[in-house]
Amino acid sequence: MNLIYTLMGVPLGYLMRLIYAICNNYAIAIILFTLVTKILLFPVSYKTQKDAARRNLLNPKLQKLKKSFANNPQRFQEEQQKLFQEEGINNFSSCLPMLVQMLILFGVIEVIYKPITHILNISKYVIQDAVSIAGADIAELAKNGTRNMRCELLTMEHLSNHGDKYSSLGENFLSKVSEFNEKFTLFGANLGKTPSLHPEAWTKEAVILFAIPFLAGLSQLLISVYTQMYQKKQNPVDAPGGGCITVMTFAMPVISVIFAFGLPAGIGFYWICQSVFMFIITFALNCYFSPERVKVINEKEKEKAKIYAEKHPNKKSFMQKMMEQQNALNDQNNSSSGKNKGMSRSEQNKQNRDKLKEARRRMAEKYGDSYDDDNDEED
C-alpha cells in the first residue's frame, strides 16, 4: 500500500508543487490541481459517457433479448455480448475512470499528508530531524516517528507554537514551513487539521473544518441523485431502481462524511472540488450527447468495429474469452453429471472418494509431504 502512495504521490507532488508556486495558496492550489487532473482525464470521461449514451440507444434491442431469453440467462449474456461486440461497445469502459480516480486519490492523500516533502521539497533527513524535535512533545510521534503518516502535519502544527526549536535545521526549514503554515489554509482554517464533531471551542476555524465533511457528502449526493434521475429519464423501463440503489445513493455520501471526519480537512476539500468538477463535466457531456448526435456517433463506431473485426478475425475480447471459459466449465459439469446418472449412490461416493484421494496425493507430492491412503480410509 505504501508503494502505491509513493508511486502516485511523486508525480502528483510535482504537479502540486508547480501549481502552488504559481498561486501561492494551498486551497487555491487544490482547486487548480483538481481542475488540471479533470482536464487530463477528460478523454476518459468523454469515452465513458459516449459508451453509456450508446448503451441507452441499444436499450430496445436489449429489452427484446431479455424477453427472448428470459428463461436462459446464459444465452442472454452470450447474445448481449455479441450485440456489444457488433456495436463496438466495451463492457468494462466504466471501470477505468473509477480505477484512475482511486489511484489519484492515493496520490492526493500522500501529497496532503506530506506537504513538506512534496511541496516544500525538503530532504527526508531534515524532515526526520524535525519530526524527532516534535516527537519530544508529541507522544504519537515519539512512538512512530516518520512512519506515522501524519508526522509532517503534526510537525507543522508543533512548529507554529515552538518555532525556536527548529532554528538549527538546515534548508531554511523554519522560515519555509512557517511561511507555508500561513498559506495552508481555507478562509483561515488549517487544512492539515482533522475536522471534529466536538471541538474544544467553536471558533471560525472549527466551524469551517466541521462543515467540510458535510459539504463533501452533499456534493457527492448531488452527483448520485443527478445520475440516477438522468438514467431514469433516458431509460424509464430499464432505469436502476429499488431499495438497493436508493440505499447506495444515500449510503456512499454518508460514508464519505464519516471518512472525512477521520482525515485531514484538505482531503475533504479535494473531494468537494472533485465532485463539483465531475458534476459540471457530466452535465455538459449529457447535454452534448443528444439522441441525434448519438445516432451519428453510433453508426461511425459500429463501422469501425466492423472493419476491426474483419482485419482481426481471430482476436477475441476479454469478455468473449470469459464467456468461452464459462461455457467450457458448464459443458464439463453437464458431462460429469451425465456420466453420474447411471451410477448408484455407493458408486458415486466411491468416485468422489477416489477424486479426493488423488487431489490429496498431488498436494502431498507438491509440498514434499508423505501421503497415506489409510488415513483417507479412516475418514
N, C-alpha and C positions, 0 to 999 in steps of 0.2 A: 504493500500500500504506500509506503514511504517513497518507493521508486516512482510510482505514478505521480505523486505530489511533486517530486523533483523534476521529472520529465516535462510535466505541464507547467510547472511554476517558473522554470528558467526562461522559456520563450515569452510567456505572458509577463514575466517580471521585466524583461527588456522593453516590452510594449508599454507597460505601466510607467516605467522609468522615463521613457520618451515623452509620454503624454503628460506626466506630472511636471517634467521640465518645461513644457510649453505653457501649461495653465497655472502651475504653482499652487494648486489647491487640490487636496485629496478627494473630496466629494465630487468636484467637477471632473477630476481625472477618472473616477469610477464611471460617471455618466458617459464621458467620451470613449472610455475603454469599451463599455458595453455597446455603444453605437458602432465603433470600429469592428468589433467581432461580429455584430449582426450584418454589417455590410460585407465582410469577408465570407460569411456563411449564407449570404443571400441566394447564391445559385442552388444551394441545397434546399433552402426553404421554397424556392421557386419550383424546383422539380417535385418536391413532396406534395405541394398543393396542386400542381398540374396533374399528377397521378391521381390525387383524390378527386379532382374535378372530372377526370376521365372515368373513374370508377362510378361516379354518380351518373354519368351518361350511359354506362353499361348496365345500370340497375334493372331496367326492364328485361334484358336478356338473362340476368342473374335470377330474377324472380321466376322466369319460365323454367330455368334449370332446376330451381328449388322445387317447383311443382312437379316437374317430370321425374325427379329422382328423390321424392320426399321420403321414400322407404329404403333408399340406398345411399347413405351418407358418403360412402367411399367413392361411389360412382360420381356423385355430385362434385366432390373435391377434384376428381380427375377432369371432369368436364369444365369446371371453373378454371382450373389451371390451364387447360387448353385454350380457353377463351382469352385469359390474360396473356398467354404466350402469343396468340394471334394478334392481339391488340398492342403488344409491346409494353405491357404494364408489369413493373417489378413489384411483387408482393411484399418485399422487405424494404421498400424505399422509405417507409415511415420510421424504420428503426434507426437509420443513420443519423438524423437530426438529434434524436434522443441520446444516442451514444456520444455524439460530438458535444452536446450540451453538458453531459455528465463529466466528460474529460475536461472541458473548460472550467466547470465548477471546481474540480480538484485543483486546477491551476490557480483559480481565484482565491480559494481557501489558503493555499500556500503563500500567495503574494500578500494577502491581507494579514495573515498571521505573522509574516516575516518581512515587514516593510524596511527594516534596517538593512537586510540582506539584498532585497530585490530592487528597492527604490533608491536608498541612500548608497548602495554599492560599497558597504564597509566590509572588510575582510572578516572571515569567520574567527580568526584568532583574537581580534579586538572585541568582537561580539562575545566570545567566550569569557574574556576578562570582565566585560561589562555585566554579563549575566552572573558571574561569580560575586561581583560587588553587590548586585541587587539581591542575590541569594543570601547574603549575610543578614538581611532584614525580612526576607520573604521566605517562609518555610516551604512553600510549594516549589520554589526554585532551588532551595538548598538540597532537596531530595533528588530532583531530576535534572537540574541544570538545563543545558541546551537541548536535552531530549524532550523537555516539556514543550509542546507545540506553541504555547502562549508565552514562551520565555522572552521574546523580543517585545511583545506588547506590555508584559509586566515590567520589563526593564525600562521601557519608555515612561511608563507611569511612575516608577520609582525615581527616575532621573528628574522628573518635573518637580519633585519635592526635595531631592537630595543631590542637586547638580554638582555641588562641590566635591562629591566623592568620585566623580568621573573626570575630573580635570586633568588627571595624569595620563589618560588614554590617548593613543595616537590617532591619526587620520581625522583630526578635528572632530572627534566623536561627540564631545559635549555640545559644541556650537551647532553641528549638523542636526543632531537629534532634538536639541532644544527648539531650533527653528522649525523642524518638521512637526514637532508636537503641536505647535500653534496652528498649523495648517492641516492637521489630521482630524478635521472636524467637519460637522454639518450643522450650520446655524449655531456654532459654539459647542456642540456635543461631540465628545471624543468618540470616533468610530472604532477605536480599538477596545472600548469597554463593552461588556456584555449587558444587554438590557435586563432589567429586573422588574418583577411584578410587585416587589415590596422594597423600594429603595429606602435608604436611610432618611432622605429628605426629598420632597417633591420639588426639586429645583428645575430650572428650564432644561438643563441637560438631561435630567432623569425623565422628564415628560417626553422629550424628543426620542430618547432611547426606548422608552416604553411604547411609543407609537410605531416605531419602525417594524417590529414583527407583525403587528396587526395590518399595517399597510402592505406588507409583503404578502400576507394571506389574502387580503382583499384584491390585490392586483392579480394574483393567480386565479382567484374565484371569477374575476371578470373574464379572463380568457376561457375558462372552463364553461361558464354559462353561455358565452357568446358562441363558442364552437358547437355546443350541444344544440342551441337554437338554430344555427345555420344548417347543421346536418338535418335537423328535423324539417326545415323549410325545403331543403333540396330533395330529401327522400322521406316523405311523410309515411310511406308504407314500411320502409326498412330502417327508419331512424332509430338510433340507440335509445333505449328507454328502460323502464323498470326500476325496481328498488336498488339493484346493484349499481347501475350507472349514476343514480341520484346520490347514493352514498359516496361513491368515488368523487363526484363533482364537488361535494362539500368536505369530504374527509381529507383530501390532499391539501387544500388550503389550511385546514386546521393543523395538520401535521407540520406544514411549513411554519406556522406561527410557533408551535412548540419547539421546533428545531432552532428557530431564530432567537428564542429566548435563552438558548444554551450556547450561542456562537457570538463572536464579535459583531457589533452593530454594522460594520462595514459589509459583511456578507449579506445581512438582511437588506441593506440599502442596494446592494448589487441585484438581489432578487427583484426588488421593486423596479429598478431600471430595466432589467432583462424582461420582465413581464410587460411593462409598458411598451417597449420597443417591439416585442413579439406581437402584441395586440395590434399595433399600428401596421406592421408588415402583413399580418394575417388578414386584417380588414381590407387593406389595399389590394392584396392578391385576390381575395374573394371577389372584389369589385372588378378586377381586371379579367378574371376568368368567367366571362359571361357565357351563357349557353351557346350563343352563336360562335364566339371565339373558340370555345372548347371543341365544338364540332369540327372546325377547320383544323385545329391542332391535332385532334384525334385521327383524322384522315392522314395527315402527314406522318404521325408517329406509327400508324398502322402500316403505311407503305414502307417506312424504314425497317420495321420489324420483319416484314415480308422479304425485303431484299437481304437483310442479315441472315434470315433463316435459309434462303437459297444459297448464300455464299458459305454458310457453315451448317450443312445438313446434319452433321454428326455431333455437333456441340449441344449439350443439354444444360438447362438451367439448374440451379441448386434445388429448386422446388421439384423439378422433374426427377432428379436423382433421388430425392427423399420419397417421392411417390412410388418410384420403382422398387426401392428397398422395402417400403411398407407392403407393396403388392407381393413381393417375393416372400416376405415373412408370413403374410396371410396364406399364401399358397402352401407354404411349408406346414403351417399349423393345420390347414384343412387336410393336407395329405396325411399328416400324423394321426389326426382324428379319424380319417377314413380307414387307416390300417387298424386302428384300435377297435373299430366297430365289431369285427368278428371275434374278438378276444373275450375270454371270460374275465371276471374281476380278478381272480388269482393270477391269471396270465399278465394282465395289465400291471398288477402290483409287482410281479417279478421283473417285468420290463423296466419299471420305474426304479426298482432297487438296483438293477444292473447299470442303468444310466448314472445313478448316484455313485455307485462304486467306481465307475470309470472316471467320473469327474473328480472324486477324491484321490484316485490313483494319480491322475495327471497333476493335481495340485501338489501332491507329495513329491513327485518327480521334479516339478518346477522349483520347489524350495529345498530339495535335498533331504526331505524327511523320509522316515520309514513308513510303510503302509501295510496294515494287517487286515486281511479280509474278515478275520474272526471278529474284529470289533464291530464291523457292519452287521454281522450275523446276530450279535448280541443286541444291536439297536432294533 
